[in-house]
Amino acid sequence: MSERTHHPDVTNVPTDTPTTTDAATTTGTPPPSGAGPGDTAPDAPDAPAPPSGRLARGVRLLAMIGPAFVVGSWQFGPGALTAAVQAGSGYGYALIWVVVLCNLLMLAFADMSIRVGIMSGTSLIATIKQYCGALVAKLSGVGLFVITLMFSVGNAVGSGLGLSLLFGGSVIWWSLACTALVACVLLARRLYRAIEKALLAVVATMALSFVVTAFLSGPEWSAAGEGFIPSLPAGAGLLIVAMVGTNFSMNAAFFASYASRERGLKREQYRQTTIVDTIPGIVAPGIMTVLVLITAATVLGGNGEEASFGDLAGVLEPVAGEAGRIIFALGFFGAAFSSMLANATAGSTVLADAFGWAREVSALPVRLGILGILVFGAAVTVIAGSSPVQLIIIAQALTVLVKPLLGVVLLVLANNRTLMGPLGNAWWQNVCGAAGVLLVVGTSIHLALNLY
């Protein structure tokens, strides 16, 4: 959350449900309690009749789309994009398995979070307080806040990288300018939403370009298939940790609970929600990331060397020529800039909720937290911005240090029969959950040992 582009927003959150998702922006405003799509007041005889038959079923299915697509979009951001291109350029197809494994585990944890959101009567932080204690809720809030701090670095660096490629100049100065602009837009959020929609269109163009490039660049599909078999290339440790940090986004999975609550999903809608939202919403960004990695491996050669940002931008040249660099730079900037405020807002709101300081974005503690996250990202960029691509990789890798706690908390909630009832975890869901926790614990230990 990504970290990623189309992030949740908390502007329109009711005071009794501190959520980080703006359903009006991402999925549409949910109907009032007990109402369905097309319901009308009994005293409104002239209202149009509700849709029926296949149309009605289609409307109901569309109404369920949202939580997982919001979460999935967090995965395909500047951090995931940079890590995938670095993996392809440095190690060929060998690290495809990391993306696939993380995507499967992300699917399992997003599903758990959505089920918790459906069954709980309040926000996820409040649910943690009720079933795990206030201390665990505070630690979870702090953990999510720390992850957003790390993502703020990737967003600041990514926005500066994109603009420096387009217009020249210092990455640091462009990053500072973008941070200052986002801080100003904090006071005019409608303007930010308009800008965000335009940037999302650019990101979508870039994503489509990667799909086309992946097939037209002539990859060795048999060799790419071998990349699904786990292997550990020498020197790829930090990059693998970063890939886990971006593709197995535990904080984004957490926010799926908020999204499902804001969407007003009911228990009886769970199965259809899984089919039309959870699976495609999580799997699609994973497929995109694999295609980016394959494209980078084909175009940049997998020579074991660290790719510069200029190398990254050249990935789309086989399809679009020089225009490919512009598309990449715009898309990279859009992915980073569009998530800067949403990422900061999410982290600040959850932290304030965990400590009982405030629940509304307009509250002073939340706004100060937002500014603090933005300033942190800009400050780290200035202090350690000599190698921006590597800085993004390191920032994404550091997020894994917090994720074991979040994974365990979500797993415990999903197994609480008092809370979950019939939607509690089955044995195979617990196996996936345990595998996810072991993965983030293992990568955390690896990172900690290498840091010291």
ROLODREN-572284 format. One line per 3 residues: for each residue x, y, z of C-alpha. Coordinates in steps of 0.001 Angstrom, whole numbers, plus 500000, padded with zeros to 6 digits. Layout:
BEGIN
X:Y:Z  ...
END
This chain:
BEGIN
500000:500000:500000  502350:500316:498408  502151:501059:498096
500245:501156:494906  498420:503571:492790  494706:503446:493438
494905:503633:497190  492156:503858:499726  491211:507270:500973
489709:508130:504323  488044:511464:503715  484462:510253:503918
484807:507809:506786  482078:507818:509442  483392:508689:512875
482489:505274:514280  484315:503338:511584  487920:504491:511153
488697:503147:507710  491292:503883:505122  489102:503280:502123
487016:505823:500297  484322:503660:498781  482960:506574:496834
486280:506880:495066  487301:503277:494626  484189:501176:494534
481120:503358:494777  479139:504392:497851  477461:501437:499561
473683:501486:499901  472094:502150:503280  471804:499248:505666
469302:496735:504397  469126:498335:500962  470337:496770:497771
471282:498118:494371  468068:499380:492864  465995:499490:496076
463656:502464:496232  461627:504064:498975  458075:502707:499295
456593:506169:498764  458360:506740:495481  455996:505194:492870
457621:507019:489994  461080:505620:490684  462454:503307:487998
461927:499622:488594  464925:497728:489882  466809:495658:487316
465739:492050:486985  467059:488780:485640  470617:488723:484313
470933:492497:484574  470050:492406:488277  472554:489622:488886
475204:491603:487017  474505:494694:489107  474778:492689:492317
478076:491187:491213  479494:494585:490266  478468:495908:493676
480788:493357:495301  483863:494438:493352  486167:496642:495331
488072:495478:498431  490513:493102:496741  490963:495305:493674
491878:498170:496000  494335:495926:497830  495726:494397:494636
496444:497801:493193  498782:498468:496113  501043:495700:494853
501769:497221:491453  503564:500404:492464  507037:501937:492159
508531:499454:494625  507106:496361:492948  507951:497714:489514
511540:498516:490462  512081:495163:492186  510632:493221:489236
512795:495028:486680  515867:494591:488901  515096:490880:489265
514706:490403:485523  517709:492479:484539  519965:490932:487168
518838:487301:487352  516811:486611:484254  513735:484486:484864
515097:482852:488025  513015:484864:490535  509569:484498:488951
508717:481995:491701  509035:484733:494343  506252:486775:492727
504031:483706:492291  504490:482516:495887  503897:485993:497319
500794:486406:495187  499286:483142:496447  499988:484077:500064
498678:487585:499478  495466:486042:498194  495133:483949:501362
495683:486877:503746  493493:489290:501803  490735:486685:501950
491181:486359:505724  491043:490119:506151  487893:490445:504038
486184:487731:506069  487144:489492:509306  485751:492723:507887
482483:491024:506943  481995:489399:510342  483182:492207:512631
480946:495097:513529  483660:497744:513662  487098:498699:512340
489958:496214:512271  491865:498087:514982  488783:498016:517236
488401:494295:516511  492021:493686:517492  491458:495618:520725
488428:493497:521528  489897:490062:520810  493673:490536:521211
493979:493407:523666  494812:497099:523542  498581:496499:523513
498409:494304:520411  496177:496888:518730  498694:499630:519479
501587:497518:518220  499633:496746:515046  498901:500441:514544
502571:501300:515025  503582:498485:512673  501284:499699:509913
502558:503238:510478  506173:502084:510117  505359:500290:506858
503796:503451:505450  506972:505308:506439  508999:502880:504318
506568:503159:501437  506759:506951:501666  510435:506706:500758
509650:504685:497638  506889:507117:496691  509098:510186:497149
512016:508666:495256  509765:507230:492547  508041:510524:491815
511409:512294:491609  512881:509599:489362  510016:509807:486907
510154:513588:486569  513951:513684:486358  513832:511302:483401
511191:513429:481701  512606:516871:482335  516141:516358:483604
517421:517796:486842  518032:516371:490285  515981:513450:491555
516174:514929:495048  514799:518334:494052  511963:516762:492080
511147:514519:495062  511035:517545:497365  508817:519424:494921
506365:516504:494695  506267:516145:498475  505580:519864:498899
502821:519701:496289  501133:516742:497993  501350:518510:501367
499576:521531:499841  496961:519340:498181  496176:517943:501630
494097:521098:502028  492301:520571:498707  491610:516846:498449
489160:517135:495557  491964:518547:493433  494142:515607:494447
491473:513130:493355  491247:514756:489940  495033:514580:489560
495048:510985:490784  492532:509857:488148  494686:511281:485372
497785:509605:486801  496004:506275:487094  495193:506428:483392
498902:506873:482680  499801:503950:484925  497238:501788:483117
498862:502742:479799  502247:501723:481134  500854:498413:482404
499305:497672:479012  502621:498500:477366  504343:495925:479540
501817:493279:478505  502452:494003:474819  506222:494212:475295
506336:490927:477181  504990:489103:474120  506659:491115:471358
510147:491118:472871  510505:487396:472177  511112:485894:475636
512306:482320:476044  509078:480908:477421  510602:477555:478327
513271:479307:480386  510595:481521:481921  508714:478389:482916
511774:477182:484804  511594:480397:486822  508536:478986:488605
510850:476470:490292  512339:478022:493474  516029:478840:493348
518314:481205:495255  520784:482932:492907  523956:484163:494572
523733:487788:495673  519945:488011:495300  519124:487951:499021
518235:491628:499520  516307:491749:496262  514236:488695:497245
513430:490345:500577  512346:493499:498722  510169:491430:496378
508495:489821:499382  508028:493282:500891  506225:494603:497826
504363:491562:496488  503293:490156:499866  501882:493410:501176
500589:492509:504639  499484:496082:505321  497429:496095:502125
495842:492816:503230  494980:494480:506539  493244:497327:504741
491066:494847:502829  489097:494494:506061  488392:498217:506098
487386:498095:502447  484944:495227:502955  483350:497011:505918
483059:500266:503990  481568:498380:501055  478878:496930:503291
479488:493306:502283  477326:490686:503991  478135:487134:505057
475933:485635:502361  477893:487584:499725  481245:486106:500671
481410:483325:498075  480461:485576:495160  482813:488257:496447
485640:485728:496347  484901:484877:492709  484328:488363:491290
486667:490416:493496  489162:488631:495735  490700:486235:493225
490884:488519:490158  491739:491593:492264  494809:489954:493794
495907:487714:490917  495852:490413:488194  498657:492562:489726
500683:489396:490258  500396:488488:486578  501393:492047:485657
504469:491842:487882  505522:488536:486333  505192:490062:482860
507326:493029:483929  509999:490643:485189  509883:488604:481972
510116:491764:479885  513114:493024:481857  514854:489655:481602
514339:489596:477828  515208:493217:477068  517962:493854:479634
519520:490439:479439  519678:489110:483012  523410:489818:483213
523639:489989:487000  524333:493723:487048  522272:496364:488843
520088:498259:486383  520165:502041:486400  516960:504005:486110
517832:504708:482489  517975:500951:481950  514591:500554:483607
513061:503174:481353  514380:501373:478283  512294:498275:478956
509367:499534:476831  511503:500634:473864  510974:497407:471846
507304:498341:471453  507201:502134:471516  510751:503254:470714
511745:506527:472342  508114:507105:473315  508428:504006:475470
510803:505867:477790  508270:508663:478153  505443:506200:478859
507574:504439:481460  508660:507672:483140  505106:509024:483266
503746:505735:484557  506462:505418:487182  505807:508978:488339
502059:508361:488350  502396:505178:490405  504466:506987:493027
502761:510377:493152  499197:509057:493193  499923:506997:496302
501826:509573:498346  498873:511149:500148  496753:507992:500370
499649:506020:501863  500361:508752:504422  496669:509144:505249
496213:505415:505821  499205:505125:508140  498367:508213:510168
494692:507331:510561  495342:503777:511776  498007:504986:514220
495684:507654:515642  492867:505121:515923  495102:502612:517716
496019:505160:520393  492590:506776:520581  493838:510194:519467
491389:510773:516665  489392:509040:513936  488790:511762:511364
491229:512970:508729  490334:516542:509602  491590:516038:513171
494899:517706:513992  496730:514529:515162  495904:512764:511898
496994:515685:509753  500233:516048:511688  500847:512337:511171
500256:512694:507427  502736:515549:507213  505203:513560:509315
505087:510605:506917  505537:512863:503891  508449:514687:505514
510073:511375:506464  510002:510141:502869  511479:513394:501580
514137:513539:504314  515373:509997:503669  515505:510762:499952
517698:513805:500602  519972:512027:503070  520432:508770:501142
519394:509669:497621  522682:509078:495822  521457:505694:494536
517687:506114:494142  516919:502695:492656  518783:500926:495444
517095:503172:498003  513682:501999:496802  514808:498356:497087
516109:498863:500641  512976:500728:501751  510712:497949:500470
512896:495295:502096  512671:496958:505520  508888:496533:505577
509253:492789:506210  510579:493468:509724  507078:494485:510872
504988:492002:508922  505323:488914:511198  503245:490624:513910
500561:491684:511442  500410:488209:509922  500023:486496:513298
497302:488940:514413  495297:488404:511240  495694:484632:511521
494503:484681:515148  491432:486760:514295  490525:484519:511364
490570:481506:513725  488444:483088:516461  485164:481176:516229
483309:483670:518397  484137:486409:515904  484148:484463:512660
481446:481817:513079  481075:479862:509813  483638:482064:508029
486510:480993:510279  489649:479531:508723  489615:476007:507347
492702:473817:507820  494114:474607:504385  493701:478334:505009
495696:477924:508200  498398:476104:506246  498625:479061:503846
498584:481469:506773  501385:479628:508559  503421:479563:505344
502955:483316:504974  504053:484005:508535  507092:481725:508127
508029:483533:504905  508003:486999:506472  509771:485703:509596
512471:484088:507452  513000:487169:505303  513021:489358:508441
515751:487222:510014  517760:487274:506786  517477:491050:506564
518336:491582:510230  521444:489393:509955  522611:491271:506873
521954:494669:508462  524257:493823:511327
END
